Amino acid sequence: MLREAMMRRCLQLARNGAGAVAPNPMVGAVLAHDGHVLAEGWHRTYGGPHAEVECLRAFGDGPMPADAVLYVNLEPCAHHGKTPPCTDLLIARGVKRLVAGCEDPNPLTGGKGFARAREAGVEVAIGVLRDECRWLNRRFITFHERQRPYVTLKWARSADGYLDDHGKPARISSNDTDLHVHKWRAEEQAILVGGRTVLTDDPQLTVRLVEGRSPIRIVMDRRGLSPASARVFDGAAPSLLVTEAEETPLPDGIIRHREGPALQEAVAVLLGKEIGVDAYMSRFGLPPVSSILVEGGATILSAFLASGLWDEARVITGTCGFGGGTTAPVIMGPAVRTVMCGADRIDLFVNGDAPDDAWAW
């Protein structure tokens, strides 16, 4: 059907903003007349013009056809933020028909955009490819509906089910898979590991193999295992250390938070509604975080899985076998999707509902 085809184009356009617009949603817009596309646009960067603005600018200043339809995958905003309300713009430009994929869960809009459009005489249809539209913006939606970041767990396991080779760090994934991992990092606002991972693996946790911005690096280190020389504290991206340990020397610019509870409780506290990761971020002048990629070791991954405070897991299985080591976490139930990346297998698990064609990249 025409509506579904136009909405799929909106979703395709919206994905161009992945990793660049958070904590705003990814939005695409298509202006069409008699089944023909007149103009397109998408939200390109955080703080920049929204998709509707880009689309109507691309259309130009000419008169709007009376039966033109504006398609968007998310309800147009109805409040002044970094930009004026998009609903006011489409009304002013004479758009009379609006087709949207789903409602905006942000309480600043939350149905107000649709209501304002209808009051101005705009014909509004909602719910075209709703599940697909919500899945695309699952980070944004989780942040507003559940008041916590969207949590993605990621780990690599050997073919025989270990995270390391008899306790020693070992390479598991291929170069091709590493490219995808760096792309995943670029799409999230924060990345989280435990102190033991910093001590044994010394990861940098930045985006290097693809274009994109590096996430805020969060280290949950109850015992203060992380050395000041660790690459996660190299200044390449903001770093937040959550620890109960006494003060130890750290490079300038590293944020230390010493009010965390024991590790098993810290996961719930960090993501819970009462304290929440936003409280940590705002306290130190960091932006709100709508998504976290957890690349920690077995202990911290198991803590997230046990708490139930996770939304998605991406499990990479390599071809190597170790015959012993730290046992990788296991998720009960089938994967939503399995793909091969070279010789590696990548399984996607979702803690909830997902569209049949859901995939992470």
ZISULPE-V630644 format. One record per residue. PHI is phi in whole degrees, 0 to 359 (NA if undefined). OMEGA is omega in radians with two decimals (* if undefined). BURIAL is # if it has 16 or more other C-alpha atoms within 10 Angstrom, else .. Layout:
# ZISULPE-V630644
phi={PHI & PHI}
omega={OMEGA & OMEGA}
burial={BURIAL & BURIAL}
This chain:
# ZISULPE-V630644
phi={NA & 297 & 300 & 295 & 296 & 294 & 290 & 296 & 293 & 302 & 295 & 297 & 295 & 301 & 297 & 297 & 269 & 302 & 82 & 243 & 249 & 301 & 277 & 286 & 280 & 273 & 224 & 238 & 222 & 228 & 259 & 228 & 215 & 55 & 81 & 252 & 283 & 266 & 196 & 222 & 192 & 211 & 286 & 268 & 206 & 301 & 90 & 268 & 303 & 283 & 301 & 297 & 295 & 299 & 294 & 291 & 295 & 295 & 292 & 99 & 266 & 291 & 295 & 278 & 303 & 300 & 251 & 292 & 238 & 258 & 258 & 219 & 277 & 219 & 310 & 299 & 293 & 233 & 225 & 278 & 237 & 284 & 224 & 292 & 298 & 291 & 300 & 297 & 293 & 293 & 293 & 296 & 277 & 88 & 290 & 250 & 225 & 232 & 239 & 236 & 282 & 203 & 284 & 274 & 282 & 297 & 300 & 290 & 249 & 33 & 93 & 293 & 296 & 295 & 297 & 294 & 296 & 296 & 300 & 272 & 91 & 277 & 282 & 242 & 239 & 234 & 107 & 286 & 54 & 305 & 299 & 295 & 292 & 291 & 297 & 304 & 255 & 298 & 293 & 299 & 291 & 298 & 302 & 270 & 277 & 249 & 55 & 204 & 291 & 284 & 249 & 247 & 265 & 218 & 209 & 246 & 233 & 287 & 299 & 259 & 91 & 240 & 275 & 211 & 259 & 54 & 88 & 255 & 303 & 211 & 286 & 241 & 276 & 272 & 298 & 298 & 293 & 301 & 299 & 293 & 298 & 291 & 295 & 300 & 301 & 295 & 270 & 249 & 275 & 218 & 231 & 229 & 220 & 264 & 296 & 293 & 297 & 297 & 293 & 272 & 260 & 49 & 284 & 272 & 61 & 244 & 265 & 230 & 271 & 223 & 286 & 151 & 272 & 281 & 282 & 295 & 260 & 248 & 246 & 264 & 227 & 301 & 263 & 71 & 281 & 289 & 284 & 298 & 275 & 300 & 293 & 294 & 254 & 275 & 83 & 289 & 205 & 302 & 231 & 235 & 257 & 255 & 209 & 255 & 288 & 295 & 301 & 230 & 300 & 225 & 299 & 300 & 92 & 274 & 269 & 247 & 236 & 249 & 254 & 280 & 278 & 301 & 305 & 299 & 274 & 297 & 300 & 295 & 292 & 297 & 255 & 286 & 286 & 286 & 255 & 68 & 296 & 298 & 296 & 296 & 294 & 294 & 297 & 248 & 75 & 267 & 290 & 298 & 247 & 261 & 205 & 227 & 259 & 263 & 245 & 289 & 277 & 299 & 294 & 285 & 296 & 295 & 295 & 295 & 297 & 293 & 285 & 78 & 270 & 215 & 241 & 210 & 226 & 240 & 248 & 262 & 246 & 273 & 265 & 285 & 233 & 253 & 76 & 166 & 141 & 279 & 292 & 287 & 301 & 234 & 258 & 285 & 104 & 283 & 287 & 293 & 207 & 233 & 228 & 256 & 238 & 64 & 271 & 279 & 254 & 239 & 254 & 254 & 246 & 233 & 271 & 147 & 271 & 211 & 301 & 300 & 260 & 296 & 206 & 266 & 203}
omega={-3.07 & -3.09 & -3.14 & 3.14 & 3.12 & 3.14 & 3.08 & 3.07 & 3.06 & -3.13 & 3.11 & 3.09 & -3.09 & -3.10 & 3.08 & -3.13 & -3.11 & 3.12 & -3.07 & -3.01 & -3.10 & 0.15 & 3.02 & 3.11 & 3.01 & -3.07 & 3.00 & -3.12 & 3.11 & 3.03 & -3.05 & 3.11 & -3.13 & 3.10 & 3.14 & -3.13 & 3.09 & -3.10 & 3.12 & 3.06 & 3.07 & 3.10 & -2.97 & -3.06 & 3.14 & -3.12 & -3.13 & -3.14 & 3.11 & -3.05 & -3.12 & 3.12 & 3.13 & -3.11 & -3.11 & 3.02 & 3.13 & 3.11 & 3.13 & -3.03 & -3.10 & -3.13 & -3.14 & 3.05 & -3.02 & -3.10 & 3.04 & -3.12 & 3.03 & 3.11 & 3.05 & -3.13 & 3.14 & 3.13 & 3.09 & -3.09 & -3.10 & -3.09 & 3.05 & 3.03 & 3.02 & 3.09 & 3.10 & -3.13 & 3.11 & 3.12 & 3.13 & -3.12 & -3.09 & 3.05 & -3.12 & -3.12 & 3.05 & 3.06 & -3.09 & 3.14 & -3.11 & 3.07 & -3.06 & 3.14 & -3.10 & 3.14 & 3.05 & -3.12 & 3.10 & -3.09 & 3.10 & 3.06 & 2.99 & 3.13 & -3.12 & 3.12 & 3.11 & -3.11 & -3.12 & 3.13 & 3.14 & 3.12 & 3.13 & 3.10 & 3.12 & 3.04 & -3.03 & 3.02 & -3.05 & 2.96 & 3.10 & -3.08 & -3.07 & -3.09 & 3.12 & -3.14 & 3.10 & 3.13 & 3.13 & -3.10 & -3.09 & 3.11 & 3.14 & -3.10 & 3.10 & -3.12 & -3.09 & -3.09 & -3.10 & 3.13 & 3.05 & 3.10 & 2.97 & -3.01 & 3.07 & 3.07 & 3.12 & 2.99 & 3.07 & -3.12 & 3.06 & 3.14 & 3.10 & 2.91 & 3.14 & 3.10 & -3.10 & -3.11 & -3.13 & 3.09 & -3.14 & 3.12 & 3.14 & 3.14 & -3.12 & -3.04 & -3.12 & 3.10 & 3.12 & 3.12 & 3.12 & 3.09 & 3.12 & 3.13 & 3.12 & 3.04 & 3.09 & 3.12 & -3.11 & -3.10 & -3.12 & -3.11 & -3.14 & 3.06 & -2.99 & 3.04 & 3.05 & -3.11 & -3.13 & 3.08 & 3.10 & -3.09 & -3.01 & -3.06 & -3.08 & -3.12 & 3.07 & 3.06 & 3.10 & 3.08 & -3.08 & -3.02 & 3.09 & 3.05 & 3.11 & -3.13 & 3.13 & 3.14 & 2.96 & -3.07 & -3.14 & 3.10 & 3.08 & -2.95 & -3.04 & -3.02 & 3.12 & -3.12 & -3.01 & 3.09 & -3.13 & -3.12 & -3.09 & -3.10 & 3.12 & 3.11 & -3.02 & 3.11 & -3.13 & 3.08 & 3.11 & 3.14 & 3.11 & 3.12 & 3.10 & -3.00 & 2.99 & -3.04 & 3.06 & -3.12 & 3.01 & -3.10 & 3.06 & 3.09 & 3.09 & 3.07 & 3.12 & -3.11 & 3.12 & 3.06 & -3.00 & -3.09 & -3.11 & 3.05 & 3.11 & -2.98 & -3.08 & 3.11 & -3.03 & 3.13 & -3.14 & -3.14 & -3.10 & -3.08 & -3.07 & -3.08 & -3.03 & 3.14 & 2.99 & 3.13 & 3.12 & 3.12 & 3.08 & -3.06 & -3.07 & -3.13 & -3.08 & 3.07 & 3.10 & -3.09 & 3.07 & -3.08 & 3.13 & 3.13 & 3.12 & 2.99 & -3.11 & 3.12 & -3.08 & 3.11 & -3.03 & -3.07 & -3.06 & 3.06 & 3.12 & 3.11 & 3.09 & -3.13 & -3.13 & -3.11 & -3.04 & -3.11 & 3.04 & -3.07 & -3.04 & 3.06 & 3.11 & -3.02 & -3.13 & 3.08 & -3.14 & -3.10 & -3.09 & 3.03 & -3.07 & -3.12 & 3.13 & -3.13 & 3.11 & -3.08 & 3.14 & 3.06 & 3.12 & 3.08 & 3.13 & 3.13 & -3.08 & 3.04 & 3.06 & -3.12 & 3.06 & 3.09 & 3.06 & 3.07 & -2.96 & 3.11 & -3.12 & 3.00 & 3.10 & 3.12 & 3.07 & 3.05 & 3.14 & 3.13 & -3.08 & -3.11 & 3.07 & 3.08 & -3.13 & -3.10 & -3.09 & 2.95 & -2.98 & -3.12 & *}
burial={. & . & # & . & . & # & # & # & # & # & # & # & # & # & # & # & # & # & # & # & # & # & # & # & # & # & # & # & # & # & # & # & . & . & . & . & . & # & # & # & # & # & # & # & # & # & . & . & # & # & # & # & # & # & # & # & . & . & # & . & . & . & . & # & . & . & . & # & # & # & # & # & # & # & # & # & # & # & # & . & . & . & . & . & # & # & # & # & # & # & # & . & . & # & # & # & # & # & # & # & # & # & # & # & # & . & . & . & # & # & # & # & # & # & . & . & # & # & . & . & . & # & . & # & . & # & . & # & # & # & # & # & # & # & # & # & # & # & # & # & # & # & # & # & . & . & # & # & # & # & # & # & # & # & # & # & # & # & # & # & # & # & # & # & # & . & . & . & . & . & . & # & # & # & . & . & # & . & . & . & # & # & # & # & # & # & # & # & # & # & # & # & # & # & # & # & # & # & . & . & . & # & . & # & # & # & # & . & . & . & . & # & # & # & # & # & # & # & # & # & # & # & . & # & # & # & # & . & . & # & # & # & # & # & . & # & # & # & # & # & # & # & # & # & . & . & . & . & . & # & . & . & . & # & # & # & # & . & . & # & # & . & # & # & . & # & # & # & # & # & # & # & . & . & . & # & # & # & # & # & # & . & . & . & . & . & . & # & # & # & # & # & # & # & # & # & # & # & # & # & # & # & # & # & # & . & . & . & # & # & # & # & # & # & # & # & # & # & . & # & . & # & . & . & # & # & # & # & # & . & . & . & . & . & . & # & # & # & . & . & # & . & . & # & # & # & # & # & # & # & . & . & . & # & . & . & . & # & # & . & .}
